[in-house]
Amino acid sequence: MKIYHLADLHFGKSIYGLSMLDDQRYWADQFLHYCSENKPDAVVIAGDVYDRSAPSGDAVELLDYFLTKLAEMDIPVFIIAGNHDSGQRLSFGRSMLAKQKIHISGRVEKEIDHFTMDVPDGYGPVTFWMLPYTFPEQVSSVLKDEEIHTYDQAVRKLIEAQNIDLTQRNIILSHQNVTADGKEAERGGSESMVGGVGQIDYTVYDPFEYAALGHIHSSYPVGREEVRYAGTPLCYHFSETRQKDKGLIEVILKDKGEDAEIRTVSIDPLHKMRHFEGTKDDIYTLLRDDTGKNEYIGINITDQRITPEINTYLKQLLASRGSILMELLSSYSSFSGNIVSAEKEAAETKPIEDLFADLYAEQNRGTPAEEDEYELMAYVGELVRNQDTHLPLDMKDVNRLLEKAVKQGGEAK
């Protein structure tokens, strides 16, 4: 059985103030073309289909197009809600969509949504178990078990409560922070969940031949090869350019007890994302000799502060090649011997708006900010990023910030 594992599509995402919808549409078409040529038996999407719980109309249209094309190819699709999704919104029309072999699970119930496929590969049927993003209080409520206090307990007990036929092949979709012996891999800078929060040990997925994971933006196995994150299909932060491959995970499931064949299939993006770091002179030399075109570029200058002249020169140089300077930072410090903690260093690589979004999600059990709230965070980020170029204040936006703050202050009281 051939399965294509995707996760963290984040349809509708904007980075550094730029909408990624064109990039996501291009990626979707490349993926659909690959499906048309290679005919998978199923596509699984392990959460964070949208970037916001209240997605834009364009993001909804993109998902509609994506699923319609897969249905036209008669490819079954299994989707769960992630912490960025509204399970209720994502599940709209699920009964009707199930008739088109598109199965969606948006909420956690006592009995995990599951569907069995009769696969003509000679090894018997495969059951897909669909577990949306969850936290201890949810599972405690549905199982009526007040002893559930950790994420690991929650997922472990919920799985133990299922009637799983262990003589047959089983696959689970799950959107959680999964670790091996408490050790986390390097995360992408676009992830909103704080490291260490909600850890679940990979052994909770022992009953399954394959665990299709979402939530972490890197692609890697956890504990064993068959418990795996797909990662994001595109780079959503410059720290993610360090990851070797972005694309889809192809899983060939064999007979019960046999190891699956797993490989990453890269999909070239519409705009490649690249990051440069070095002295001003080194950066100027690298970019003058560079042949890259139509790219998203991030730059960190290490030997001096950013000036309006540097900003203008680099933007114009890259624009002449159809590229966009998305991030221009300076790590220069006039104080020698300054020691920067790993946490501070990681925070400094994130856009300001994503730091605000992280704090918001941390205070709201992983639920991200709404679209209008994130727009205000992005505006503050633009003010900070452009402080050296004297970006003029838009008083309408300032008033929106004040009105929002006053409203939230009143609600808090």
C-alpha angles and dihedrals in degrees: 000000000000117000129181110211118204132167143167097029090161093196109200095029122153122200125195088352094306123115113236094202095107090050091047093049090051091049091047091054092049091050093047090050090052090050091050091054099041104032107215118204091228143357119217123196112195102203143289092079088159129036094224133039087232100044124199121257090251091054091051091049091051092053090046090053092046095051094041091056092048090049090051088056089050092238115151114233128202119195134179130188119252129203090273093054131080101232091206094052094043091051095054109132093006094146091053092044091051088066086062090050092256107131120191130185117190105162137046114245134175088257110048113231108256138171129193122217124199101222118198094218096106095249101092134251127328124217120209114209113200117205115175122206108296142174133205098265092055094052092041088057098046093044093039089228115140092186092075108103107143134058091240092054091047098054094037094052093043091054091045089055092060126095097235118177100223092187088070132056117273133188126190130202112207135168108202144111099273121186140175111234089339094301118132125202123230110288131218117253092239094065115110102198115095115244114261094023117128099356118189122188114237091235090079085078095055093115091063132082089213134011112203103204133195135180103068113083096216123082113235144120121259118215094329133024094252095058101073146160116221094202124208118315090228135030108264096178136027092245087064091063086081089068112099102221138022120187135072136326113237113205123190106196114203134183121323108283096020122114115255121238108240130182140157118242111203121220116198112234127231089241120024113222117222136173129208127194130182145082119324092255092048091050092048091050094046093050095044089056096039120109098196118129136187093015139141108239133198122188133191115191112203106189106050146013122273113263128192088250093056091046093050095045095050094044092050094045093052094041089057087064095045092256128130126224099221100170132022115179138165123214091182116133125185089207111085119217093026109160116211119199120233090244093053092045091053092048092051091059093057125088112255092242092055091052088054089046091050091054092046092050092046091055093046103049094263095311108139126226119273119256096262091047092051091049089059091048089051091051091054088049091054091051091053095043092051100041091114092053094050097240106200117244117247103217092203089061091044089054090049089054092050093047091049092049092048092048093050091045090054092048090050090056 
